[in-house]
């Protein structure tokens, strides 16, 4: 029997990050896995969405779910952690919510896409967005 999936809305406000997503998404081993496992060739950067209240609680529960596993690896003696990824949609654009094993963010959800989401959707810091996240089971 196939597991049911549902689309869970998570709302938050666009916020600037620390530009680390760009570095990680430029790494070949991550890029190859996103392409192979999710058919996404991600733009080198993440859209950061600051969460509060009920939306933060929903995101915390999402962290406990199993998504698409992007394996970690070692490069030049540095360890890059695994990433749990979920198919998502924002403003009609296919994307993915990523939850890195090693993240500095507690209240921020990171979204990747093949498109530069800020430019494509005309987003600015503090804009309210709703991300629909596909959750299995």
GUVO-381900 format. One record per residue: residue number from 0; x, y, z of N, C-alpha, C in turn. Coordinates in pm, 1 decimal. Layout:
# residues N
ATOM  pos    n_east   n_north      n_up   ca_east  ca_north     ca_up    c_east   c_north      c_up
ATOM  NUM         X         Y         Z         X         Y         Z         X         Y         Z
...
//
This chain:
# residues 137
ATOM  pos    n_east   n_north      n_up   ca_east  ca_north     ca_up    c_east   c_north      c_up
ATOM    0      84.1    -118.6       0.0       0.0       0.0       0.0      88.5     124.8       0.0
ATOM    1      58.5     217.7     -86.2     137.7     339.1     -99.2     103.1     436.9      12.5
ATOM    2     206.8     501.3      66.0     183.9     599.6     172.0     118.6     724.0     116.1
ATOM    3      28.9     780.2     193.9     -36.0     905.1     155.8      60.9    1020.4     177.4
ATOM    4      49.5    1119.4      94.2     127.3    1240.3     118.1      31.1    1357.0     125.1
ATOM    5      71.7    1460.0     196.3     -11.6    1578.8     207.0      77.3    1702.2     195.1
ATOM    6      14.4    1812.6     160.5      86.2    1938.9     148.1      56.9    2022.4     271.9
ATOM    7     161.8    2053.7     346.1     148.4    2126.6     471.6     194.8    2271.2     450.3
ATOM    8     107.3    2369.5     477.7     148.8    2508.9     462.2     229.0    2556.6     583.3
ATOM    9     339.5    2624.0     556.0     418.9    2686.3     661.7     442.4    2831.3     620.0
ATOM   10     401.0    2924.6     706.5     413.9    3067.4     677.3     523.5    3130.3     760.1
ATOM   11     591.9    3223.6     698.5     693.7    3297.7     771.1     734.7    3420.2     692.3
ATOM   12     831.8    3490.4     745.4     879.0    3613.5     682.8    1018.2    3594.3     624.5
ATOM   13    1035.4    3644.2     503.6    1164.8    3636.2     435.4    1268.4    3712.0     518.7
ATOM   14    1385.2    3652.3     532.6    1492.7    3714.9     608.4    1625.8    3688.6     538.9
ATOM   15    1720.2    3774.8     560.8    1853.2    3754.7     502.6    1928.8    3651.9     584.2
ATOM   16    2011.0    3573.5     514.1    2091.2    3473.2     581.9    2235.1    3518.9     593.4
ATOM   17    2322.0    3423.7     621.5    2464.2    3454.7     639.5    2546.6    3411.4     518.7
ATOM   18    2476.7    3385.3     406.7    2541.5    3351.2     279.5    2613.6    3216.6     277.3
ATOM   19    2587.7    3131.0     376.5    2653.1    3000.1     378.9    2588.4    2902.2     281.3
ATOM   20    2458.5    2918.0     257.0    2387.9    2829.1     164.9    2451.1    2828.4      26.8
ATOM   21    2497.2    2945.0     -14.8    2561.0    2959.0    -145.9    2683.8    2867.0    -153.9
ATOM   22    2764.6    2866.6     -48.1    2885.0    2782.4     -45.8    2850.2    2634.7     -53.5
ATOM   23    2753.9    2591.9      26.5    2718.4    2450.3      30.9    2654.8    2404.5     -99.8
ATOM   24    2568.4    2487.4    -156.0    2498.4    2448.1    -278.0    2587.2    2454.9    -402.4
ATOM   25    2708.0    2506.2    -386.0    2802.0    2506.3    -498.0    2886.7    2378.6    -498.6
ATOM   26    2878.0    2298.7    -392.0    2958.1    2176.2    -381.9    2900.6    2066.1    -470.8
ATOM   27    2986.9    2009.7    -553.9    2946.5    1911.1    -654.4    2872.6    1791.9    -592.7
ATOM   28    2920.3    1740.5    -479.2    2857.0    1620.5    -420.9    2713.8    1647.8    -374.5
ATOM   29    2687.4    1766.7    -326.1    2549.2    1801.7    -291.7    2467.8    1820.4    -419.9
ATOM   30    2520.9    1896.0    -515.0    2448.3    1926.3    -639.4    2409.2    1798.8    -713.9
ATOM   31    2503.0    1704.2    -723.0    2473.8    1578.0    -792.4    2360.2    1502.2    -725.3
ATOM   32    2359.3    1501.1    -592.9    2253.7    1428.6    -521.4    2118.1    1496.6    -534.6
ATOM   33    2115.4    1630.0    -528.8    1987.8    1700.0    -547.8    1932.4    1670.7    -686.8
ATOM   34    2020.6    1666.2    -786.4    1976.9    1637.8    -923.4    1927.8    1493.5    -935.5
ATOM   35    2006.1    1400.4    -883.7    1973.2    1258.1    -895.5    1849.0    1219.4    -814.6
ATOM   36    1840.9    1267.7    -691.5    1734.6    1222.7    -601.2    1606.6    1305.4    -608.0
ATOM   37    1618.3    1434.3    -647.5    1501.1    1521.8    -645.4    1476.6    1591.3    -778.8
ATOM   38    1564.8    1569.0    -874.2    1557.0    1633.9   -1005.4    1558.8    1786.0    -992.7
ATOM   39    1644.8    1834.7    -901.9    1662.5    1978.3    -881.7    1809.8    2011.7    -902.3
ATOM   40    1835.4    2109.6    -987.0    1969.4    2167.4    -999.5    1961.6    2302.5    -930.4
ATOM   41    1991.9    2304.9    -799.3    1960.3    2424.5    -720.9    2041.8    2548.9    -756.9
ATOM   42    1970.9    2661.8    -753.1    2036.1    2791.5    -756.7    2129.2    2793.8    -635.8
ATOM   43    2244.8    2855.7    -649.9    2342.9    2854.0    -540.5    2309.4    2959.0    -434.9
ATOM   44    2212.9    2925.4    -353.8    2169.6    3010.5    -244.3    2035.2    2960.8    -193.3
ATOM   45    2003.1    2996.6     -70.0    1875.6    2955.7     -11.9    1790.5    3079.0      16.5
ATOM   46    1659.8    3057.7      16.2    1568.2    3160.1      63.4    1541.2    3126.0     209.7
ATOM   47    1568.4    3219.7     298.1    1548.6    3196.1     440.6    1415.4    3254.6     483.9
ATOM   48    1340.0    3172.4     557.4    1207.1    3212.3     603.9    1203.4    3198.4     755.6
ATOM   49    1188.4    3310.8     823.3    1185.2    3314.7     970.1    1046.3    3272.6    1018.0
ATOM   50    1043.1    3177.7    1111.3     916.8    3120.3    1158.4     890.0    3158.1    1303.6
ATOM   51     761.3    3168.4    1335.2     719.5    3197.7    1473.1     593.9    3117.6    1505.5
ATOM   52     567.1    3104.8    1634.2     441.9    3047.2    1682.1     410.2    2910.2    1624.9
ATOM   53     286.8    2895.9    1577.4     238.1    2767.5    1526.6     319.5    2719.2    1406.5
ATOM   54     363.3    2811.8    1321.2     442.2    2773.6    1204.6     576.8    2715.3    1245.9
ATOM   55     635.1    2768.5    1351.4     760.8    2714.0    1402.7     738.0    2573.4    1458.4
ATOM   56     625.5    2552.9    1525.4     592.8    2419.6    1579.1     576.9    2318.0    1466.2
ATOM   57     510.4    2358.5    1358.7     492.6    2269.5    1243.5     628.9    2233.6    1184.9
ATOM   58     717.7    2332.8    1173.5     850.9    2308.9    1118.9     932.1    2215.7    1210.1
ATOM   59     919.3    2231.8    1340.9     990.9    2144.0    1434.6     945.3    1998.9    1416.4
ATOM   60     815.9    1978.5    1391.9     763.9    1843.4    1366.3     816.5    1790.4    1233.6
ATOM   61     829.5    1878.5    1134.6     882.2    1838.6    1004.8    1024.8    1784.9    1019.5
ATOM   62    1101.5    1843.8    1109.1    1239.8    1801.1    1131.7    1247.8    1655.1    1176.7
ATOM   63    1139.7    1603.7    1234.4    1137.4    1465.0    1282.6    1096.4    1366.4    1173.1
ATOM   64    1045.8    1418.3    1062.4     998.5    1333.2     952.4    1113.9    1293.2     861.0
ATOM   65    1087.5    1188.8     782.9    1186.4    1143.2     686.6    1152.8    1200.1     550.0
ATOM   66    1246.9    1274.9     495.1    1230.4    1329.7     361.4    1324.1    1257.1     265.8
ATOM   67    1378.0    1329.9     172.6    1477.0    1275.4      78.9    1614.0    1298.9     141.5
ATOM   68    1688.3    1191.8     162.2    1818.3    1203.5     228.7    1927.4    1238.3     128.6
ATOM   69    1991.9    1350.4     153.7    2109.8    1391.6      78.2    2228.1    1358.1     169.4
ATOM   70    2310.5    1265.0     125.0    2419.8    1213.9     209.2    2527.0    1319.5     233.3
ATOM   71    2584.4    1313.7     352.9    2698.0    1398.0     385.1    2825.1    1337.8     325.9
ATOM   72    2934.3    1409.5     335.9    3061.5    1362.7     279.6    3175.3    1441.2     342.6
ATOM   73    3297.2    1397.6     311.4    3415.6    1467.6     357.0    3490.9    1521.3     237.5
ATOM   74    3543.9    1642.6     251.5    3622.5    1702.8     144.0    3733.6    1785.6     207.4
ATOM   75    3855.1    1757.1     168.4    3971.8    1829.0     221.5    3973.9    1830.6     374.6
ATOM   76    3939.8    1715.9     432.9    3942.5    1702.3     578.1    3826.8    1768.3     650.3
ATOM   77    3733.5    1825.6     577.5    3616.9    1889.8     639.0    3494.2    1803.1     616.8
ATOM   78    3412.8    1790.2     720.6    3292.1    1708.8     711.7    3171.8    1795.8     676.8
ATOM   79    3099.5    1752.3     575.2    2976.3    1818.6     534.6    2861.3    1725.1     569.1
ATOM   80    2767.8    1773.2     649.1    2661.8    1688.4     700.9    2554.6    1653.2     600.0
ATOM   81    2476.9    1554.0     639.2    2364.2    1513.8     554.4    2255.4    1620.5     559.6
ATOM   82    2165.8    1611.5     463.4    2055.7    1707.4     452.3    1926.8    1628.2     433.5
ATOM   83    1825.4    1662.6     511.1    1692.7    1606.1     494.1    1614.4    1706.8     410.0
ATOM   84    1561.5    1662.9     296.2    1495.6    1755.5     204.0    1352.2    1711.7     175.6
ATOM   85    1266.5    1810.0     157.0    1124.9    1785.3     129.7    1082.7    1865.6       6.9
ATOM   86    1010.8    1801.1     -83.9     954.8    1873.1    -197.3     862.7    1982.0    -143.2
ATOM   87     860.5    2094.8    -212.8     778.0    2206.3    -167.3     739.3    2292.6    -287.6
ATOM   88     656.6    2391.2    -259.4     613.1    2486.0    -361.9     598.1    2622.3    -296.9
ATOM   89     644.9    2723.8    -367.9     633.5    2861.1    -319.3     595.9    2950.0    -437.1
ATOM   90     483.4    3014.1    -428.0     440.5    3106.0    -533.4     430.6    3041.8    -670.1
ATOM   91     392.0    2914.2    -675.2     379.3    2844.0    -801.5     510.0    2787.6    -854.8
ATOM   92     617.7    2800.7    -779.1     749.4    2750.9    -821.5     785.7    2626.7    -740.4
ATOM   93     826.5    2520.4    -811.4     873.5    2399.3    -743.8    1002.9    2430.0    -669.8
ATOM   94    1011.3    2379.5    -548.0    1130.0    2403.4    -467.6    1142.9    2289.7    -366.1
ATOM   95    1232.2    2306.1    -271.5    1249.7    2207.3    -166.1    1287.3    2279.4     -37.0
ATOM   96    1236.6    2227.9      73.0    1278.3    2273.9     205.3    1391.8    2182.2     247.3
ATOM   97    1502.7    2241.8     289.3    1616.7    2160.4     331.0    1642.6    2180.1     480.0
ATOM   98    1676.7    2068.8     543.9    1709.4    2071.8     685.9    1848.3    2009.6     701.8
ATOM   99    1951.5    2095.6     703.2    2088.4    2044.6     714.8    2115.2    1985.3     853.8
ATOM  100    2197.4    1881.8     855.7    2235.1    1819.4     982.7    2302.4    1921.4    1074.0
ATOM  101    2389.6    2001.3    1016.3    2458.2    2105.3    1092.8    2402.2    2239.6    1048.9
ATOM  102    2316.3    2296.6    1131.3    2256.0    2424.8    1096.1    2264.9    2518.5    1215.1
ATOM  103    2286.4    2644.1    1185.6    2289.4    2746.2    1290.9    2149.2    2797.3    1320.0
ATOM  104    2055.6    2758.7    1235.6    1921.1    2813.6    1245.4    1828.5    2725.5    1329.0
ATOM  105    1757.3    2789.4    1420.3    1654.5    2719.4    1498.3    1515.6    2758.8    1447.6
ATOM  106    1499.8    2886.1    1413.1    1368.1    2939.8    1376.9    1360.7    2978.8    1230.2
ATOM  107    1456.1    2931.4    1150.8    1459.7    2968.0    1010.1    1452.8    2843.7     922.8
ATOM  108    1362.9    2847.7     826.1    1347.3    2740.0     729.1    1420.7    2781.9     601.9
ATOM  109    1498.9    2689.1     545.9    1574.1    2718.6     424.1    1506.0    2652.1     304.8
ATOM  110    1488.7    2730.2     198.2    1419.4    2683.6      78.2    1515.5    2696.2     -40.5
ATOM  111    1523.0    2589.0    -120.6    1604.7    2592.8    -242.0    1515.4    2571.2    -364.1
ATOM  112    1563.9    2615.7    -477.1    1491.4    2600.1    -602.8    1591.5    2613.3    -716.4
ATOM  113    1548.8    2576.2    -835.5    1633.6    2598.4    -951.7    1637.2    2747.2    -986.5
ATOM  114    1541.6    2820.6    -935.3    1531.7    2964.0    -963.2    1579.9    3045.2    -843.1
ATOM  115    1622.0    3168.0    -869.4    1655.3    3260.4    -761.2    1522.6    3315.3    -709.5
ATOM  116    1472.8    3257.3    -600.9    1337.0    3284.5    -554.9    1311.4    3431.7    -523.0
ATOM  117    1407.9    3498.2    -462.7    1389.3    3640.6    -431.5    1361.2    3720.3    -558.7
ATOM  118    1443.2    3697.0    -660.2    1426.5    3769.8    -786.8    1299.0    3728.0    -858.0
ATOM  119    1280.0    3597.5    -869.5    1167.0    3543.0    -945.2    1032.5    3590.6    -890.0
ATOM  120    1022.6    3598.4    -756.2     896.0    3635.1    -691.6     895.2    3778.2    -638.9
ATOM  121    1004.4    3851.1    -661.8    1012.1    3990.0    -615.7    1005.2    4002.4    -464.6
ATOM  122    1074.0    3912.3    -394.3    1066.0    3909.0    -248.0    1171.7    3997.4    -183.1
ATOM  123    1133.1    4053.0     -68.0    1222.7    4136.7      11.9    1213.8    4090.9     157.5
ATOM  124    1313.7    4127.5     237.4    1309.9    4096.0     380.1    1178.0    4144.0     439.7
ATOM  125    1123.4    4061.5     527.4     998.2    4085.7     599.6     872.7    4054.8     518.4
ATOM  126     885.0    4019.7     389.1     766.7    3977.1     313.4     713.9    3846.6     372.1
ATOM  127     582.9    3835.7     382.5     519.2    3714.5     432.2     502.4    3616.0     316.3
ATOM  128     548.7    3492.5     336.2     535.0    3389.5     233.2     474.8    3263.7     294.4
ATOM  129     411.8    3185.2     208.7     359.8    3055.2     250.2     425.0    2949.1     161.6
ATOM  130     493.5    2856.4     225.9     558.2    2746.4     157.0     472.5    2622.6     180.6
ATOM  131     435.7    2553.3      72.1     362.4    2428.0      84.2     465.2    2316.0      79.9
ATOM  132     470.2    2236.2     185.8     570.3    2130.7     198.9     502.6    1995.3     186.8
ATOM  133     556.9    1911.2      99.8     500.6    1776.7      79.5     556.3    1681.9     185.5
ATOM  134     463.7    1625.3     263.0     501.5    1535.8     372.5     439.4    1399.5     347.0
ATOM  135     522.2    1297.5     350.3     474.8    1159.6     330.6     420.3    1104.7     462.1
ATOM  136     318.0    1020.4     449.6     264.5     950.8     566.3     183.6    1036.5     649.1
//
